[in-house]
Amino acid sequence: MFTKEKFPGLLALGIFTFMSTLDGSIVNIALPSMAREMHLDMGQVTWSVTIYLVVISGLILLFGRLGDLIGKTKIFSYGSLLFTFGSLLAGINLGLYFLLFARIIQAIGASMTMSNSFGITSQLFEPKIRARAMSIMSMFVSLGSIAGPAIGGFILQIASWSYIFWINVPLGVVAYLIGRKALPKDEGAGTIKDADLLGATQMFLTVVTFFVAVSLGQAQGFTTVPVILSFLAMIGLLVWFIHTEKTVEKPLLNLGIFKSKLFTISVITSMTMFTAGSFVNILMPFYLQNFRACAAGFAGIVMMAYPVGMFIFSPISGVLSDKFDKEIITFLGISGVLVVQFGYLIIGGTTALILVMVFLFAHGASVGFFQSPNNALVMSTVENRFLGIAGSVNALGRNLGFVLGTTFATTVLFVSMSSQMGHRVSGYVKSRPEVFLNGMHVAFYVAFALVIVAWLMSGYRLLTRKKSA
């Protein structure tokens, strides 16, 4: 049950979940101000976002494994301190390189907390109420998404961009102090010496190479020699990593957890849903601000319909999932997203913006309905000694889904626009607004196809489970 003893622990986990979400949305809003005050171009200052995502994705499996070895709460607590310290440093304007250094510190701390939050939640709450606990974590994600643009805009109105990082410091201190007393004391099942450092290095290089390939592909096109070589290098590193994990005595990632069909399908479904979900987050601001000429503030209000829907329906999903079949609830959530994706395809030049908000709200509500039970399913399939690595695999899938979605959305959009224009296009064409609208629809068809894949996987998981039962 949600007792008074357990709630503070969930609050500590939720605050850091909120902070990591808030940090991403606030930083994106502040990029123009940061570039202006630091005398940098947008390409340079955007590295502060990219390097943060690269480091988190590259280290998340290592810290998930260390959580299993020496204690998830210990890794989470150290990570919370490191993230808070990195936030303090990031607000000190000493130039681009110092900012990147501070963002790396932040990212290391964030990867330590993100990789173990699911595992700690699973330890803290028994399976019959675990989905409800996961839904509260989803609410903190939604709160971060909602509050980010508003808080960021307010801070930039009255103070410098430094305060978008410094706002994390008091929150981080409070969360750390609460967590010290409230989070479960687990000792782990090994020592740091048992960590697979070779595998961790291979995974980090694989992730870095993937980001390099994606970045080059967006800049040069995905058929150029450097991009193809980068992807081949990534595949080679991934194969080497898998070989290492199969042969070392104590691997970073015990590949045996993928023998569970429920675990594997749940993680892949989550990654696919996050990939498809990124399309609307990338394309809709273009549609609202460029195609419909909405002011940035009003466009932000329209876009808030998505996290508001998620915020409202995540706890409802959590309660239902603890009482009924989690796989059915998950399937219903994906079905809702499938219907909404069809709705995006009918958006045109004169579509009422209130209808666009309805689609966004329904999308967020459906994702909220899907996410909590799916996370609970992922964590229910592994032994307690693998909860840390299972949670980090789930978080890595989410991050990769975001990167893939961003890449696919922009690539499909600009390839379609270039095809219509007869030459390479890499931005909105003011003289031909219909070119963007057609490209957006093509991109949403791709997102629609991705959701169909997730829907089929969820349906297969449900049918095969019922058949075996």
Secondary structure as the mmCIF struct_conf table of DSSP 4:
data_model
#
loop_
_struct_conf.conf_type_id
_struct_conf.id
_struct_conf.beg_label_comp_id
_struct_conf.beg_label_asym_id
_struct_conf.beg_label_seq_id
_struct_conf.end_label_comp_id
_struct_conf.end_label_asym_id
_struct_conf.end_label_seq_id
TURN_TY1_P TURN_TY1_P1 LYS A 4 LYS A 6
HELX_RH_AL_P HELX_RH_AL_P1 PHE A 7 MET A 38
TURN_TY1_P TURN_TY1_P2 HIS A 39 HIS A 39
HELX_RH_AL_P HELX_RH_AL_P2 MET A 42 VAL A 45
TURN_TY1_P TURN_TY1_P3 THR A 46 THR A 46
HELX_RH_AL_P HELX_RH_AL_P3 TRP A 47 ILE A 70
HELX_RH_AL_P HELX_RH_AL_P4 LYS A 72 ALA A 90
TURN_TY1_P TURN_TY1_P4 GLY A 91 GLY A 91
BEND BEND1 ILE A 92 ILE A 92
BEND BEND2 LEU A 94 LEU A 94
HELX_RH_AL_P HELX_RH_AL_P5 LEU A 96 LEU A 124
BEND BEND3 PHE A 125 PHE A 125
HELX_RH_AL_P HELX_RH_AL_P6 PRO A 127 ILE A 158
BEND BEND4 ALA A 159 ALA A 159
TURN_TY1_P TURN_TY1_P5 TRP A 161 TRP A 161
HELX_RH_AL_P HELX_RH_AL_P7 SER A 162 TRP A 166
TURN_TY1_P TURN_TY1_P6 ILE A 167 ILE A 167
HELX_RH_AL_P HELX_RH_AL_P8 ASN A 168 ALA A 182
BEND BEND5 LEU A 183 LEU A 183
BEND BEND6 ALA A 189 GLY A 190
HELX_RH_3T_P HELX_RH_3T_P1 ILE A 192 ASP A 194
BEND BEND7 ALA A 195 ALA A 195
HELX_RH_AL_P HELX_RH_AL_P9 LEU A 197 GLN A 220
TURN_TY1_P TURN_TY1_P7 PHE A 222 THR A 223
BEND BEND8 THR A 224 THR A 224
HELX_RH_AL_P HELX_RH_AL_P10 VAL A 225 THR A 247
BEND BEND9 VAL A 248 LYS A 250
BEND BEND10 LEU A 252 LEU A 253
HELX_RH_3T_P HELX_RH_3T_P2 LEU A 255 LYS A 259
HELX_RH_AL_P HELX_RH_AL_P11 LYS A 261 PHE A 286
HELX_RH_PI_P HELX_RH_PI_P1 TYR A 287 PHE A 291
BEND BEND11 ARG A 292 ARG A 292
HELX_RH_AL_P HELX_RH_AL_P12 ALA A 296 MET A 303
TURN_TY1_P TURN_TY1_P8 MET A 304 MET A 304
HELX_RH_AL_P HELX_RH_AL_P13 ALA A 305 LYS A 323
BEND BEND12 PHE A 324 PHE A 324
HELX_RH_AL_P HELX_RH_AL_P14 LYS A 326 TYR A 344
TURN_TY1_P TURN_TY1_P9 LEU A 345 ILE A 346
TURN_TY1_P TURN_TY1_P10 GLY A 349 THR A 350
HELX_RH_AL_P HELX_RH_AL_P15 LEU A 353 SER A 380
TURN_TY1_P TURN_TY1_P11 THR A 381 THR A 381
BEND BEND13 VAL A 382 VAL A 382
HELX_RH_3T_P HELX_RH_3T_P3 ASN A 384 PHE A 386
HELX_RH_AL_P HELX_RH_AL_P16 LEU A 387 MET A 421
TURN_TY1_P TURN_TY1_P12 GLY A 422 GLY A 422
BEND BEND14 HIS A 423 HIS A 423
BEND BEND15 GLY A 427 GLY A 427
TURN_TY1_P TURN_TY1_P13 LYS A 430 SER A 431
HELX_RH_AL_P HELX_RH_AL_P17 PRO A 433 SER A 468
#
